[in-house]
């Protein structure tokens, strides 16, 4: 049993220090044990980074509950932090059973300094094909595909439990795609139609929606937010992009029906 416990800790070895990268040496040593890993980064309002690790064990020797040798408690707490929540305790490493895209894993966010935060996908390891990794915001019932764009928000001081989850498919009720391939969220009787396009002659982003547009954001391909327009409450937007030299932009539209993303060629 002692040997098994030792091997489990090698498999999941990752730092619990603030802003220090995971050990690549230990990661390489563990690769032969068949653990599939999802590495998540949380950037605090002051720019520090907390690294989190979720590991899937193909033989189901770990569970969604606390498993000695597979889960690592937070060693040090910090003014601003994000952790896996297992049985009301805070963890930086969580080992679970075989990968199942129907599962969601809760996060706890603890903020002492109000400001901008981000949650991003660092790496996927040992998956035969790339999986989708979402940040689910239960308060707004919306999903952010972390493979394509970081989740960014401005948060106030407080403790956020039962709000943020890591998920592996979008379970928004009534999810459909329009003719451009943009995924939309719809209610039972009100299908949202939204057009997001780039007007090359005027270098404007143009958005038109049957829903009420509340907020528009644009990110470059590195995940940096370059546009943030709030409190819009309109059905159409025309926004100049002449200030940026980016060739591509990912537009995120927040409406009263949900959130829509689209990647645009800005030329």
C-alpha positions, -999 to +999 in steps of 0.1 A: +000+000+000+029+024+008+043+018-027+009+024-044+005+057-024+040+068-035+032+061-071+000+080-070+017+111-056+043+108-084+015+107-110-002+138-097+029+158-085+023+195-091+033+226-072+010+241-045+032+272-044+018+305-057+027+312-093+054+284-097+051+261-128+044+224-124+074+201-124+080+188-160+103+162-146+076+146-125+051+149-154+074+130-177+080+103-151+043+099-146+033+096-183+036+058-183+008+054-157-020+063-182-033+093-164-051+119-185-045+154-172-062+187-176-042+217-163-060+249-155-045+283-147-062+310-126-048+346-128-057+368-099-064+405-099-028+412-089-014+390-117-004+359-097-011+325-112-026+295-094-021+262-112-047+235-108-046+198-120-074+175-128-064+138-134-085+111-149-077+075-139-088+049-165-092+020-140-115+041-118-092+036-088-100+073-079-134+088-074-151+122-073-148+121-035-116+125-015-091+098-024-059+095-003-029+095-026-048+111-055-060+145-042-038+173-028-051+198-003-042+235-006-009+239+013-011+277+016-041+300+012-037+333-006-057+365-006-071+356-041-073+319-051-092+293-071-094+257-059-112+224-066-139+219-040-142+183-027-165+177+002-163+214+012-125+214+013-101+232-010-077+212-033-051+221-059-050+185-074-080+163-079-079+127-091-111+112-104-122+081-124-121+075-161-129+105-183-167+112-187-178+142-206-211+144-186-192+152-154-187+187-140-161+196-113-168+224-089-144+253-082-143+277-053-131+312-059-119+332-030-113+370-036-100+396-012-089+421-039-116+431-064-105+432-100-100+413-133-094+376-132-090+349-158-094+311-160-075+294-188-067+260-201-029+254-199-025+219-214-041+186-220-020+155-216-024+118-227-058+123-245-059+104-279-081+132-293-085+167-281-114+172-257-135+203-251-129+220-218-155+246-207-157+270-178-194+269-167-208+299-149-239+287-131-250+322-122-254+332-159-259+296-172-232+301-198-202+281-211-168+294-222-148+270-244-114+273-228-097+256-258-105+287-278-106+316-254-099+324-217-127+331-193-123+367-181-144+387-157-143+415-131-151+402-097-158+418-064-144+407-030-161+376-017-163+338-017-178+322-048-191+287-043-215+267-064-210+291-093-179+280-114-174+245-128-150+228-152-172+209-177-166+190-209-197+197-230-222+225-233-254+215-217-272+248-223-308+239-229-318+243-266-283+249-279-284+253-317-262+266-345-271+293-370-260+292-407-225+307-398-218+279-373-221+303-343-235+284-313-265+301-297-285+296-265-323+296-269-353+294-247-381+270-255-402+295-275-377+322-286-349+312-310-322+338-309-308+349-343-275+368-341-252+379-369-216+388-362-196+400-391-166+422-401-171+450-426-138+451-444-144+485-462-150+504-430-130+481-406-160+477-383-174+448-364-211+446-370-235+427-347-273+424-351-295+402-328-331+395-321-320+394-284-309+424-263-271+428-265-258+436-231-220+435-236-194+431-263-159+419-258-131+411-283-099+391-276-068+385-296-057+349-302-035+350-271-066+356-250-059+393-243-091+414-242-088+443-266-124+456-266-148+457-237-182+475-242-207+472-214-243+484-206-252+484-243-289+473-241-293+474-279-300+451-308-273+463-331-237+474-327-212+488-351-177+491-336-146+505-353-114+483-350-089+507-366-071+510-332-058+474-334-033+457-357-046+422-349-053+400-379-079+380-360-103+386-331-126+365-311-159+384-304-179+375-274-215+388-273-234+388-240-272+389-246-302+384-224-305+349-241-269+338-235-234+342-248-222+339-284-186+336-297-172+340-332-137+343-346-133+370-372-106+378-398-100+416-392-088+425-427 
